[in-house]
């Protein structure tokens, strides 16, 4: 039995390795056959924000039924065929291995990671955007090939809709069409030349900027030209791109005024979009995030700034620090079922606001809010008796949210009257949201008579509770009255809580020099914040996140790259992370295989250059991990035109990252470079300082720091034994102007002491002579200090010896006086034949006056003279 079980083990192990390899190698872009499972999905339907982004079809119509022309009928026919194509799905195996759940899922996930670490050291093809093969059209199968044929015939006839649809299909891979960036470029170029379509011009600018089409090399000058053409026609994405490029100085000198011009255009659209929503404005969700943070950051948990220091998850095994959204919901459900009202309110807020991985559910949120409200009010609106602790506060907040949902029509029919009822209940208990919302109703006359004075009163009450939207509206009212100082103060308070309108008005005040001097840099920064907050009008990040979570990495990379070109720091970090070709250096097999690894291909070098570019741009937007990663690329020579390492630049990047004292890895890297003299001067003392600083920055650096210190001390000892020229550990750094202090022998110390004593004596004599001369000539005057500054004696040893000598002399005199008194008393007693007095007993010695003390005793002649007037005696 044992032998048979051992025989089964190798096949099982082989099957398991094949399973892991399949999970890793599943590439949606690798197979161009539309019947395959790993193909691209349909393009999303046009959203409400399409009219803000100018990303619609050239004909500005989605109806293909009638255009009065044969070409348009051909496009309609092709569209009908394309919509019948079954959307492709991403490999379930890929999704299962990417997002592990349960014991089995976690086992597969970590087995896959170990397999990659040990055996698959070359970059995976799914992460290489520029190496995607340009597929042949012959690979298209029916009915896609038929639809494409119809579109091509129409495009050759000059139909702009056909050209645009073909370009989109080739660029994004819509309707299971394989991605072909070269063909997409040709179609966009054809459309731009035909009628100057702004979307086509913007896409041409993007492709020239990134060079993702193998047949089209990167050309930043042409990119700027096409983006300018598109932006002048109002293309939002090109406006964002130009604003960012002029702000950061990419492919053009920095120009603050130009940056303000383009960012202001987008900010105006962002505010228009925000105000076009229901009362109170659109809810601006944030979809951008760094995907590397899910893995603990670029360098892993604890080594990255995003997961170390103040950003570290400080929870133990039983805490919720590492809990997923589903776990939090389950816990809150359990607590709510036990009657804990705060958990019920938390559930309501989660479903109302939504979060990453949890879509908004207004109906379910209303159920929880109503449950809390009924704890305080009965169906007739009367307050219940015998309320528990905290019920009033939570019920008032729930009333504010219920009123807001009725006011905006969220999950229910819009009703101003019901909204007012709930707001009135919340205001009675001082709820800030209810106060603001009731003020908004009076400001805009929503179901009530318009009354700006009442609106201002409600806004003021809510603003006092630090509600940002109320502070912004109150600031707008003050600005309308000409009180710029008060308005600015409220805008700045609201900006602390990141309210979009507050940033917009601060940008306007700084740009137009209202109430202050014009500040172009501040205006550009505020306009940029406003534009980036309204992701719906320009950012494709939501599509990128969806593609990444589904396991479609190439499609996600494409959308992230689009957002990165428009200045999104999170998208830039994501692009660099997906393109990162840095192999795991600490893998033993990776080290052995690196000896036989061939030189990187031209396409890999291109992708490495693109990764370095986006790490650098992310670093310039204050991403410390990206800054350290930029240093790593320069240290290894990755992504550089010369392919040669640049340790000097790497050291500069690490030094810049250490200025914030947040990256332990950057400090350790600088210590290692000082230890080895790579890019900077070799200095063991500075190396130890940086190693120690790395440990102080993050306690998880304990092991690498201590191992490095052991090696450093050994090298420093050997440097001392061999009389090397490297600055040792125990020596001061080169910046110390005092130089190293030499140890003195005992005789040298005594010589220095005597010399200092002689100098002290001469100084005292000189000071005494100066004092006498000053008094003889009467030259002293009030307020004039005789002692010159800086003449304090800092020789503590001399002062200690002098004080000790004086104390010893006084003690000796006292002892000698007592001894002489005892001896004379003994002699007197011997002459009289008596006994010697006891110690401490007073005796009158012949020839001496009796010791009566300092003051006369009562009854003595001098007593009355001593007492004041002798009164009472």
C-alpha positions in Angstrom: 0.0 0.0 0.0 2.8 2.4 0.8 4.5 1.7 -2.5 1.3 2.3 -4.5 0.7 5.6 -2.7 4.2 6.8 -3.5 3.6 5.9 -7.1 0.5 8.1 -7.2 2.2 11.1 -5.7 4.3 12.2 -8.7 1.3 12.3 -11.1 -0.7 14.2 -8.6 2.2 16.7 -8.1 2.4 17.1 -11.9 -1.3 17.7 -12.2 -1.1 20.3 -9.5 1.8 22.1 -11.2 -0.2 22.1 -14.5 -3.2 23.6 -12.7 -1.1 26.4 -11.2 0.6 27.1 -14.6 -2.8 27.3 -16.3 -4.0 29.7 -13.7 -1.0 31.9 -14.3 -0.7 31.5 -18.1 -4.4 32.3 -18.8 -4.1 35.3 -21.0 -7.2 37.0 -22.4 -5.2 38.6 -25.2 -3.2 35.5 -26.3 -5.9 33.9 -28.3 -7.4 35.9 -31.1 -10.2 33.4 -31.9 -13.5 34.8 -30.9 -14.7 31.3 -30.0 -12.1 31.1 -27.3 -13.0 31.9 -23.7 -10.2 34.4 -23.1 -11.4 37.2 -25.4 -12.5 40.8 -24.9 -16.0 41.7 -23.9 -18.4 44.1 -25.4 -17.8 47.8 -24.9 -20.0 49.4 -22.2 -23.1 51.3 -23.2 -22.7 55.1 -23.4 -23.2 56.6 -20.0 -24.7 59.9 -18.8 -21.2 61.4 -18.6 -20.5 60.8 -22.4 -21.8 64.3 -23.2 -19.3 65.8 -20.8 -16.3 63.8 -22.2 -17.1 64.3 -25.9 -16.5 60.6 -26.4 -19.6 60.0 -28.5 -19.9 58.8 -32.1 -19.1 61.4 -34.8 -22.7 61.5 -35.9 -23.8 62.2 -32.3 -26.5 59.6 -32.6 -27.1 56.0 -31.5 -30.0 55.4 -33.8 -29.0 53.5 -36.9 -32.4 53.1 -38.3 -32.5 56.1 -40.7 -30.0 58.4 -42.1 -31.1 58.7 -45.7 -27.8 57.1 -47.0 -26.7 53.7 -47.9 -23.5 53.9 -45.8 -25.5 54.5 -42.6 -27.8 51.6 -43.4 -24.7 49.4 -43.7 -23.5 50.6 -40.3 -26.9 49.8 -38.8 -26.8 46.3 -40.3 -23.3 45.7 -38.9 -24.4 47.0 -35.5 -27.3 44.5 -35.4 -24.9 41.7 -36.1 -22.4 42.8 -33.5 -25.1 43.1 -30.8 -26.0 39.4 -31.3 -22.5 38.3 -30.5 -22.4 36.6 -27.1 -20.1 38.6 -24.7 -16.9 36.7 -23.9 -16.1 35.8 -20.3 -12.8 35.8 -18.5 -11.4 32.5 -17.5 -12.9 31.4 -14.2 -9.6 29.8 -13.3 -7.9 33.2 -13.6 -10.5 34.9 -11.4 -10.4 32.1 -8.9 -6.6 32.3 -8.6 -6.6 36.1 -8.5 -9.3 36.6 -5.8 -8.9 33.7 -3.3 -11.8 32.8 -1.0 -11.8 30.1 1.7 -9.1 27.5 2.4 -9.0 26.1 -1.1 -8.8 29.5 -2.8 -6.1 30.7 -0.5 -4.1 27.5 -1.0 -4.3 27.9 -4.8 -3.4 31.6 -4.6 -0.2 31.1 -2.5 0.8 28.0 -4.4 0.6 30.1 -7.6 2.7 32.8 -6.0 5.4 30.3 -4.9 5.3 28.7 -8.4 6.0 32.1 -10.0 8.7 32.9 -7.5 10.6 29.7 -8.1 10.1 28.9 -11.7 8.6 31.7 -13.8 11.1 34.5 -13.6 10.6 36.1 -17.0 7.9 38.8 -17.4 4.5 37.4 -18.2 3.1 38.3 -21.6 -0.2 39.5 -20.2 1.6 42.5 -18.6 3.4 43.6 -21.9 1.2 46.1 -23.7 3.7 46.8 -26.5 4.3 43.2 -27.3 0.7 42.3 -28.1 0.8 40.7 -31.6 -1.0 42.4 -34.4 -3.4 39.7 -35.4 -4.4 39.0 -39.0 -7.9 39.7 -40.1 -8.2 36.2 -41.4 -8.5 34.9 -37.8 -11.9 36.6 -37.5 -14.8 34.1 -37.4 -18.4 34.5 -38.2 -20.5 36.5 -37.5 -17.8 39.1 -36.5 -16.0 38.8 -39.8 -19.3 39.6 -41.7 -19.9 42.7 -39.5 -16.3 43.9 -40.0 -16.6 43.5 -43.7 -19.7 45.6 -43.8 -18.1 48.3 -41.7 -14.9 48.4 -43.9 -17.0 48.8 -47.1 -18.8 51.7 -45.4 -15.6 53.2 -44.1 -14.0 53.1 -47.5 -17.0 55.1 -48.7 -16.3 57.8 -46.1 -18.8 57.0 -43.5 -17.5 58.6 -40.3 -19.6 56.3 -38.0 -18.1 53.2 -39.6 -14.6 54.6 -39.3 -15.1 55.4 -35.7 -16.6 52.1 -34.8 -13.8 50.2 -36.5 -11.2 52.3 -34.7 -12.9 51.6 -31.3 -13.2 47.9 -32.0 -9.5 47.6 -32.9 -8.3 49.8 -30.0 -10.4 48.4 -27.1 -11.3 44.9 -28.5 -15.0 45.6 -28.3 -17.5 42.9 -29.5 -14.7 40.2 -29.0 -12.7 41.8 -31.8 -8.9 41.2 -31.2 -6.9 44.3 -30.3 -4.9 45.8 -33.2 -3.4 49.1 -32.3 -1.9 49.6 -35.7 -5.3 49.3 -37.4 -6.9 51.5 -34.7 -4.3 54.2 -35.4 -5.0 54.1 -39.1 -8.7 54.4 -38.6 -8.4 57.3 -36.1 -6.0 59.0 -38.5 -8.5 58.6 -41.3 -11.3 60.1 -39.2 -9.2 63.0 -38.0 -8.1 63.9 -41.5 -11.6 63.5 -42.8 -13.5 65.9 -40.5 -11.2 66.8 -37.6 -13.1 64.7 -35.1 -11.9 65.7 -31.6 -12.1 62.1 -30.2 -10.0 60.8 -33.0 -7.4 63.6 -32.5 -7.3 62.9 -28.8 -6.7 59.2 -29.4 -4.0 60.0 -31.9 -2.3 62.2 -29.3 -2.5 59.4 -26.8 -1.0 56.8 -29.1 1.8 59.2 -30.1 2.5 59.9 -26.4 2.7 56.2 -25.3 3.9 54.5 -28.5 1.7 51.5 -27.8 1.3 50.8 -31.5 4.4 48.9 -32.7 4.2 50.5 -36.1 3.9 54.0 -34.6 6.9 55.2 -32.6 6.4 57.6 -29.7 6.5 61.3 -30.8 5.8 63.8 -28.0 5.7 66.7 -30.3 2.9 65.2 -32.5 1.2 64.1 -29.3 1.0 67.7 -28.1 -0.2 68.9 -31.5 -3.1 66.5 -31.7 -4.1 67.0 -28.1 -4.1 70.8 -28.7 -6.3 70.3 -31.8 -8.7 68.2 -29.7 -8.7 70.5 -26.7 -9.5 73.5 -28.7 -12.7 71.7 -29.8 -13.6 71.0 -26.2 -12.4 67.4 -25.8 -12.2 67.0 -22.0 -9.6 64.3 -21.9 -7.2 66.3 -24.1 -7.9 69.4 -21.9 -6.9 67.3 -18.8 -3.8 66.0 -20.6 -2.6 69.5 -21.6 -3.3 70.9 -18.2 -1.2 68.1 -16.6 1.6 68.4 -19.2 2.0 72.2 -18.7 1.8 71.7 -15.0 4.5 69.0 -14.8 6.6 70.2 -17.8 6.1 67.0 -19.9 7.2 67.4 -23.5 6.9 71.2 -23.0 8.4 73.8 -20.7 6.3 74.4 -17.5 3.7 77.1 -18.0 1.5 77.8 -15.1 -0.8 80.1 -17.0 -1.4 77.5 -19.7 -2.0 74.8 -17.0 -4.6 77.1 -15.3 -6.3 77.7 -18.7 -6.8 74.0 -19.5 -7.6 72.9 -15.9 -10.1 75.7 -15.5 -12.0 74.5 -18.5 -12.3 71.0 -17.0 -13.1 72.5 -13.6 -16.0 74.5 -15.1 -17.4 71.3 -16.7 -16.9 69.5 -13.3 -18.9 72.1 -11.4 -21.6 72.1 -14.1 -21.8 68.3 -13.9 -21.9 68.4 -10.1 -24.7 71.0 -10.1 -26.7 69.2 -12.8 -27.6 66.4 -10.4 -30.5 66.3 -7.9 -30.8 68.9 -5.1 -27.4 69.0 -3.4 -25.5 67.9 -6.5 -24.2 64.7 -7.9 -22.7 62.2 -5.5 -19.0 62.1 -6.6 -17.6 58.7 -6.0 -13.9 58.0 -6.1 -13.0 55.0 -8.2 -9.2 55.6 -8.4 -7.1 53.5 -6.1 -3.7 51.9 -6.3 -4.0 48.2 -7.0 -0.5 47.5 -5.5 -1.9 48.5 -2.1 -4.0 45.3 -2.1 -0.7 43.4 -2.0 0.8 45.7 0.8 2.3 48.2 -1.6 4.9 48.1 -4.4 7.5 46.4 -2.1 5.1 44.3 -0.1 3.6 44.5 3.3 5.7 46.4 5.8 8.4 47.5 3.3 6.1 50.0 1.4 5.2 53.4 2.7 1.5 52.6 2.0 1.6 49.7 4.5 4.2 50.9 7.0 4.4 53.5 9.7 1.2 55.4 10.2 -0.3 53.5 7.3 0.3 50.1 8.7 -2.6 47.9 9.7 -2.2 47.7 13.4 -4.6 44.8 14.0 -4.0 41.4 15.4 -5.4 38.1 14.2 -8.8 38.7 15.7 -9.1 42.4 14.7 -11.0 43.8 11.7 -7.9 45.5 10.2 -7.7 43.0 7.4 -11.4 42.4 7.1 -13.1 42.5 3.7 -16.3 44.4 3.0 -18.3 41.2 3.2 -16.9 40.4 6.6 -17.7 43.9 7.9 -21.3 43.6 6.6 -21.7 40.2 8.2 -20.4 41.5 11.5 -22.7 44.5 11.4 -25.6 42.3 10.6 -24.9 40.2 13.6 -24.5 43.2 15.9 -27.7 44.7 14.5 -29.6 41.6 15.2 -28.7 41.8 18.8 -30.2 45.3 19.0 -27.1 47.4 18.8 -28.4 50.6 17.1 -24.9 51.9 16.1 -24.4 48.7 14.0 -27.8 49.3 12.3 -26.8 52.9 11.5 -23.4 51.6 10.2 -25.2 49.2 7.9 -27.5 52.0 6.6 -24.5 54.2 5.9 -22.6 51.5 4.1 -25.5 50.7 1.8 -26.3 54.4 1.2 -22.7 55.6 0.5 -21.4 52.4 -1.0 -17.7 51.5 -1.1 -15.2 49.7 -3.2 -16.7 46.2 -3.8 -20.1 47.2 -2.4 -22.6 49.0 -4.7 -25.1 51.4 -3.4 -28.5 50.0 -2.3 -30.9 52.9 -1.5 -33.9 50.7 -0.8 -32.0 48.6 1.8 -30.5 51.8 3.3 -34.0 53.3 3.6 -35.1 50.1 5.5 -32.3 50.5 8.1 -32.7 54.3 8.4 -36.5 53.8 8.9 -35.9 51.1 11.5 -33.8 53.6 13.6 -36.3 56.4 13.1 -39.1 54.2 14.4 -37.1 53.7 17.6 -37.7 57.4 18.4 -40.9 58.5 16.7 -44.2 56.6 16.4 -46.1 56.5 13.1 -47.8 59.8 14.0 -44.5 61.5 14.5 -44.7 61.7 18.4 -41.6 61.0 20.5 -41.7 57.7 22.3 -41.2 57.4 26.0 -38.5 55.4 27.9 -35.8 55.8 25.2 -32.5 54.0 25.5 -29.1 55.7 25.4 -28.1 57.1 22.1 -31.4 56.6 20.4 -32.1 60.3 20.0 -28.8 61.0 18.2 -29.0 58.1 15.8 -32.7 58.6 15.1 -32.0 62.3 14.3 -29.2 61.4 11.9 -31.4 58.8 10.2 -34.1 61.4 9.8 -31.6 63.6 8.0 -30.8 60.8 5.6 -34.4 59.8 5.0 -35.2 63.4 4.2 -32.3 63.6 1.8 -33.4 60.5 0.0 -36.9 62.0 -0.4 -35.5 65.3 -1.5 -33.3 63.7 -4.2 -35.5 60.8 -5.1 -33.0 58.2 -4.2 -34.6 54.8 -4.0 -38.0 56.3 -3.8 -40.2 58.8 -5.4 -39.1 62.4 -5.0 -41.3 64.2 -2.4 -40.4 67.7 -1.0 -43.2 67.5 1.5 -42.0 64.3 3.1 -38.4 65.5 2.9 -39.4 68.6 4.9 -41.1 66.5 7.6 -38.0 64.4 8.2 -35.7 67.4 8.1 -37.9 69.2 10.7 -37.6 66.2 13.0 -33.9 66.1 12.6 -33.5 69.9 13.1 -35.4 69.6 16.4 -32.5 67.5 17.8 -29.7 69.6 16.1 -28.8 67.2 13.2 -26.4 69.0 10.9 -27.5 67.3 7.7 -31.1 68.2 8.4 -30.2 71.8 9.0 -28.2 72.1 5.8 -30.9 70.3 3.7 -33.7 72.5 5.1 -31.5 75.5 4.3 -31.1 74.2 0.8 -34.9 73.9 0.4 -35.3 77.6 1.5 -32.5 78.7 -0.7 -33.8 77.2 -3.9 -37.5 77.3 -3.0 -38.0 73.5 -3.1 -41.4 72.8 -1.7 -41.2 75.9 0.5 -41.2 79.7 -0.1 -37.7 80.9 -1.1 -36.2 82.7 1.9 -32.4 83.4 1.8 -32.3 84.7 5.3 -33.7 81.4 6.7 -31.4 79.5 4.5 -28.4 81.4 5.8 -29.5 80.7 9.4 -29.8 76.9 8.7 -26.4 76.9 6.9 -24.8 78.7 9.8 -26.1 76.1 12.3 -24.8 73.2 10.2 -21.5 75.0 9.5 -20.9 75.3 13.2 -21.0 71.5 13.3 -18.2 71.4 10.6 -20.5 70.2 7.8 -18.4 71.0 4.7 -21.3 71.5 2.2 -23.0 73.9 4.6 -19.8 75.9 5.0 -19.4 76.1 1.2 -23.0 77.4 0.7 -22.6 79.9 3.6 -19.3 81.1 2.0 -21.1 81.6 -1.4 -23.8 83.8 0.4 -21.1 85.9 2.0 -19.3 86.2 -1.4 -22.5 87.4 -3.0 -22.7 90.1 -0.3 -19.1 91.2 -1.0 -17.6 89.9 2.3 -14.6 88.2 0.7 -12.7 87.7 4.0 -15.5 85.7 5.7 -16.3 83.8 2.5 -12.7 82.8 2.1 -12.6 81.6 5.7 -15.6 79.3 5.1 -14.2 78.0 1.8 -11.0 77.1 3.5 -12.9 75.3 6.3 -14.8 73.3 3.8 -11.7 72.5 1.8 -10.3 70.7 4.8 -13.1 68.1 4.2 -12.4 68.1 0.4 -15.6 69.7 -0.8 -15.5 70.2 -4.6 -17.2 73.6 -4.7 -14.9 75.0 -1.9 -11.9 74.1 -4.0 -13.5 75.7 -7.1 -14.1 79.0 -5.4 -10.7 79.1 -3.8 -9.2 78.5 -7.3 -11.3 81.4 -8.7 -10.3 83.7 -5.9 -6.6 82.9 -6.4 -6.8 83.1 -10.2 -8.7 86.4 -10.3 -6.8 88.0 -7.4 -10.0 88.6 -5.5 -9.2 89.7 -1.9 -5.5 88.7 -2.3 -2.6 88.7 -4.7 -2.9 86.4 -7.7 -1.3 83.0 -7.1 -1.0 81.0 -10.3 0.4 77.9 -8.6 -2.4 77.8 -6.0 -5.0 78.3 -8.7 -3.6 75.5 -10.8 -3.5 73.2 -7.8 -7.1 73.9 -6.8 -8.4 73.6 -10.4 -6.6 70.3 -10.7 -8.2 69.0 -7.6 -11.7 70.1 -8.8 -11.2 68.4 -12.2 -9.9 65.1 -10.7 -12.8 64.9 -8.2 -15.3 64.7 -11.1 -14.0 61.4 -12.4 -17.3 60.7 -14.3 -16.5 63.4 -16.9 -13.0 62.3 -17.9 -11.7 59.2 -16.2 -11.9 55.6 -17.6 -10.7 54.3 -14.2 -13.9 52.6 -13.4 -13.7 50.5 -16.6 -10.0 49.7 -15.7 -11.0 48.6 -12.2 -13.7 46.3 -13.5 -11.4 44.8 -16.1 -8.7 44.2 -13.5 -11.0 42.6 -11.0 -12.3 40.3 -13.7 -8.7 39.2 -14.5 -8.5 41.0 -17.9 -5.1 42.6 -17.2 -4.3 43.9 -20.8 -7.7 45.8 -21.0 -7.2 47.2 -17.5 -3.7 48.3 -18.4 -5.1 50.1 -21.5 -7.7 52.1 -19.5 -5.2 52.9 -16.7 -2.8 54.2 -19.3 -5.5 56.5 -20.7 -6.1 57.9 -17.2 -2.4 58.2 -16.5 -1.9 60.4 -19.5 -4.5 62.8 -18.0 -2.5 63.2 -14.8 -4.1 60.6 -12.5 -1.4 59.7 -10.0 -3.2 56.4 -9.0 -3.5 55.4 -12.6 0.2 56.2 -13.2 1.2 54.0 -10.3 -1.1 51.2 -11.6 0.4 51.4 -15.1 3.9 51.2 -13.7 3.0 48.3 -11.4 1.5 46.3 -14.2 4.5 46.9 -16.5 7.1 46.4 -13.8 9.7 43.9 -15.0 11.8 43.8 -11.8 12.5 40.1 -11.1 12.5 38.8 -7.5 16.2 39.1 -6.6 15.9 37.1 -3.4 14.7 33.9 -5.1 17.6 31.3 -5.2 16.4 29.8 -8.4 15.9 33.2 -10.0 19.5 34.0 -9.1 20.7 30.8 -10.7 18.6 31.2 -13.8 19.7 34.8 -14.2 23.1 33.6 -15.4 21.4 31.9 -18.4 18.8 34.5 -19.0 19.1 36.2 -22.4 19.2 39.9 -22.9 15.8 41.6 -22.7 14.1 42.1 -26.1 13.4 45.4 -27.6 9.7 45.2 -26.7 10.5 44.4 -23.0 12.9 47.4 -23.0 10.1 49.6 -24.4 7.7 48.4 -21.7 10.4 49.0 -19.0 10.9 52.5 -20.3 7.1 53.1 -20.1 7.1 51.7 -16.5 10.0 53.9 -15.5 8.2 56.9 -17.1 5.1 56.4 -15.0 6.9 55.6 -11.8 8.7 58.9 -12.3 5.5 60.8 -12.9 3.9 59.2 -10.0 6.9 60.1 -7.8 6.6 63.8 -8.8 3.1 63.7 -7.4 4.4 62.8 -4.0 4.2 59.0 -4.2 7.2 57.9 -2.0 7.1 54.2 -3.1 7.2 55.2 -6.7 10.2 57.5 -6.0 12.0 54.6 -4.4 11.1 52.3 -7.3 12.4 55.0 -9.7 15.7 54.7 -7.8 15.7 50.9 -8.2 15.2 51.2 -12.0 18.1 53.6 -12.3 20.3 51.4 -10.1 19.6 48.3 -12.2 19.6 50.2 -15.5 16.0 49.2 -16.3 14.0 51.3 -18.8 17.0 53.6 -19.5 18.0 54.4 -23.1 21.6 53.3 -22.5 20.6 50.3 -20.4 23.5 51.2 -18.1 22.9 51.6 -14.4 23.0 55.1 -13.0 23.8 54.8 -9.3 24.2 58.5 -8.8 20.6 59.1 -10.0 19.4 56.2 -7.8 21.1 57.7 -4.8 19.4 61.1 -5.5 16.0 59.4 -5.6 16.6 57.5 -2.4 17.8 60.7 -0.7 14.7 62.6 -1.9 12.5 59.8 -0.5 14.2 59.9 2.9 13.3 63.6 3.4 9.8 62.6 4.6 11.2 60.0 7.0 8.5 57.6 5.9 10.3 55.0 3.8 12.5 52.6 5.8 13.5 51.0 2.5 14.9 54.2 1.1 16.9 54.8 4.3 18.2 51.2 4.1 19.1 51.6 0.4 21.1 54.8 1.2 22.9 52.9 4.0 23.8 50.1 1.6 25.1 52.5 -1.0 27.2 54.3 1.6 28.5 50.9 2.8 29.5 49.9 -0.7 30.4 53.3 -2.1 28.0 52.9 -5.0 27.0 56.2 -6.5 28.1 58.1 -3.4 31.2 58.2 -1.1 31.9 55.1 0.9 31.4 55.9 4.5 30.7 53.3 7.2 29.7 55.9 9.7 26.9 57.3 7.5 25.9 53.8 6.5 25.3 52.9 10.2 23.3 56.2 10.6 21.0 55.3 7.7 20.6 51.7 8.9 19.6 53.0 12.4 17.2 55.5 10.9 15.5 52.7 8.9 14.9 50.8 12.1 13.5 53.9 13.8 11.2 54.5 10.9 9.6 51.1 10.9 10.1 48.3 13.5 9.6 45.6 10.9 13.0 46.5 9.5 14.6 44.9 12.5 15.9 41.7 10.8 17.5 43.3 7.7 18.9 46.2 9.6 20.6 44.0 12.3 22.0 41.7 9.7 23.3 44.6 7.7 24.8 46.1 10.9 26.6 42.8 11.7 28.2 42.8 8.3 29.0 46.5 8.5 30.8 46.1 11.8 32.8 43.3 10.4 33.8 45.4 7.4 34.6 48.4 9.6 36.8 46.2 11.8 38.7 44.8 8.9 39.0 48.4 7.5 40.7 49.4 10.8 42.9 46.4 10.9 44.1 46.9 7.3 44.3 50.7 7.8 41.8 51.3 5.0 40.8 54.8 4.0 37.0 54.4 4.7 35.5 56.5 7.5 34.9 53.9 10.3 31.7 53.5 12.2 32.8 55.2 15.4 34.2 58.3 13.6 32.1 61.4 12.9 30.9 62.0 9.4 32.7 64.2 6.9 30.4 67.2 7.6 31.7 67.5 11.2 34.0 70.6 11.1 35.7 69.8 14.4 37.4 66.7 13.1 38.1 63.6 15.0 39.0 63.9 18.7 42.3 62.1 19.6 42.4 60.2 22.9 44.9 61.6 25.4 47.2 59.8 27.8 47.4 60.5 31.5 50.5 62.7 31.2 49.0 64.6 28.3 45.9 65.2 30.5 48.0 66.4 33.4 50.0 68.8 31.1 46.7 70.2 29.8 45.4 70.6 33.3 48.4 72.6 34.5 48.4 74.7 31.4 44.7 75.5 31.9 45.4 76.3 35.6 48.1 78.7 34.6 45.9 80.4 32.1 43.2 80.7 34.7 45.5 82.3 37.2 46.7 84.8 34.6 43.1 85.6 33.6 42.1 86.3 37.2 45.1 88.6 37.8 44.2 90.5 34.6 40.6 90.8 35.6 41.6 92.1 39.1 43.9 94.7 37.5 41.2 95.8 35.2 38.7 96.1 38.1 41.1 98.4 40.1 41.8 100.5 37.1 38.2 101.0 36.4 37.4 102.1 40.0 40.3 104.5 40.1 39.1 106.4 37.0 35.4 106.1 38.0 34.5 104.7 34.6 31.9 102.3 35.7 28.4 103.2 34.6 25.0 101.6 35.2 24.0 99.0 32.6 27.6 98.3 31.4 28.7 94.8 31.9 32.3 94.5 33.0 32.7 90.8 32.3 33.1 90.2 28.6 31.0 87.5 27.0 32.6 84.2 26.1 35.0 84.2 29.1 33.3 81.5 31.1 35.6 78.8 32.2 34.5 75.5 30.8 37.1 73.4 32.6 34.9 71.6 35.1 37.8 69.5 36.4 39.6 72.6 37.8 36.5 74.0 39.4 35.8 70.7 41.1 39.3 70.4 42.5 39.2 73.9 43.9 35.9 73.4 45.6 37.0 70.1 47.0 40.2 71.6 48.4 38.4 74.5 50.2 35.9 72.0 51.8 38.8 69.9 53.0 40.6 72.9 54.6 37.5 74.0 56.4 36.8 70.5 57.7 40.4 70.2 58.9 40.2 73.6 60.8 37.0 72.6 62.5 38.4 69.2 63.5 41.7 70.9 64.8 39.7 73.5 66.9 37.6 70.8 68.6 40.7 68.7 69.3 42.6 71.6 70.9 39.6 72.5 73.0 39.4 69.0 74.3 43.1 68.8 75.1 43.0 72.1 77.1 40.0 71.0 79.0 41.7 67.7 79.9 44.8 69.6 81.2 42.7 71.9 83.3 40.8 69.0 84.8 44.0 67.2 85.6 45.4 70.3 87.4 42.3 70.6 89.6 42.1 66.8 90.3 38.7 66.5 88.7 37.3 64.4 85.9 37.6 65.5 82.3 34.3 66.9 81.0 32.2 64.8 78.7 32.3 65.5 75.0 30.1 68.3 74.0 29.8 69.8 77.5 30.8 73.5 77.7 33.8 74.4 79.9 35.4 77.7 80.7 39.0 77.5 80.1 41.4 79.7 82.1 42.4 82.6 80.1 39.5 82.3 77.8 36.0 84.0 77.9 33.1 81.7 78.5 31.2 80.7 75.4 27.8 82.3 75.8 26.8 82.1 72.2 26.3 84.8 69.7 23.4 86.4 71.5 23.3 87.4 75.2 21.4 85.1 77.5 18.5 86.3 79.7 19.7 88.0 82.8 22.9 89.2 81.4 23.6 93.0 81.1 23.4 93.0 77.3 20.0 91.3 77.1 18.0 94.6 77.4 20.2 96.2 74.7 19.6 93.4 72.3 15.8 93.2 72.8 14.0 96.0 70.9 13.7 98.8 73.6 13.7 96.2 76.4 9.9 96.3 76.4 8.3 93.7 78.6 11.5 92.7 80.4 
